Amino acid sequence: MRPVPHPLLVADVGGTNARFSLAEEPGAALAPVCRLRTKETPTAYDAIEQALSASPVRAKSVILCAAGPVLGREARLTNAQWTFDGADLARHFDLAQGLLLNDFEAAALALAVLEPSDVRPIGRPVPPGGGPKLVLGPGTGLGMAALVVVGGRAAPLPGEAGHIGFGPLDEEDVPVFARIERHFGRLTPETILSGPGMLRLHRALAPDFGRDPAAVEDDPPELVARAHGACPHCAATVQHFLKHLARFCGDMGILFSATGGVVIRGGVTNSIAPLADEDLFRARFDDKAPVEALARAVPLSLLPSDAVILRAMAAVGADPDRFVIDYAARYWRV
């Protein structure tokens, strides 16, 4: 399959920000175009129009990923009002081609173009094996996707692991979990391992610090900032969060036998990473009796920047055959 017509505009669209870059030719280095505040921009059409206008040359194609469910050529952001109709966008902007991906589907594709300098090992270094790769990360929700190689081609496997069941791990957790507000009536990893989940955890720990759960901080960035300072309650919240993140990452690592590596992404993780005891985090990741040997064989790393996700979308546009995507059902122009 030929590359999509270039210049190619690529975009990573979340509930808070949308970042656009441009590849003028297949394989060319990406040039940043603009960054928009999602909730300050009325529609996806407005955002794409601003990006096309800001671009030094007019793009012929667009590939973007969106933080929300994707059905063929259509998507809706989970935490903003933007909707995407790829076929209509192609007509409206007179595009030669376009493609819409889920944000974690694109993050999984990024694992195929990841360079060692893109990630930072957590704890002891583990050489990658030939098994699946996995990317996950807490944000507004808890996303996850895997990447497997099929006949030399990279195939993303999106998932909803944030919505499986989740329970206390030890005696320390039992009273805390009993106080956590259920999310949609269930206790799931996303109930805790997300921005809103960190606040649930914070409120659940409040009685242990003589505080009223209804009176605690209601802003995750402020909570994290205070955890870096002199707030024992906030610091304890972050340590509990890290404990359960390590546990969940290890569970997903053995679920997929992800000897290719587990990569943690997202602003929440990067904001609290300086507070982590990396050796303890890795030990909790490995604590998977009776399959500790499998867990120890899984590389674990942090993705400090999402720039590689834009590179991955540019790679899809430059060499579609490298990736297993149902282009016939998902390209905007057929």
Secondary structure, DSSP 8 states (H G I E B T S, - for coil): -----SSEEEEEE-SSEEEEEEESSTT---EEEEEEEGGGS--HHHHHHHHHHHSSS--SEEEEEESS-EETTEEE-SSSS-EEEHHHHHHHTT-SEEEEEEHHHHHHHHTTT--GGG-EE-SS-----SS-EEEEEESSSEEEEEEEEETTEEEEEEE-GGGS-----STTHHHHHHHS--BTTB--HHHHSSHHHHHHHHHHHGGGGT--GGGS---HHHHHHHHTTT-HHHHHHHHHHHHHHHHHHHHHHHHTT-TTEEEE-SHHHHHHGGG--HHHHHHHHH--TT-HHHHHTS-EEE---SHHHHHHHHHHHH-GGGB---HHHH-S--
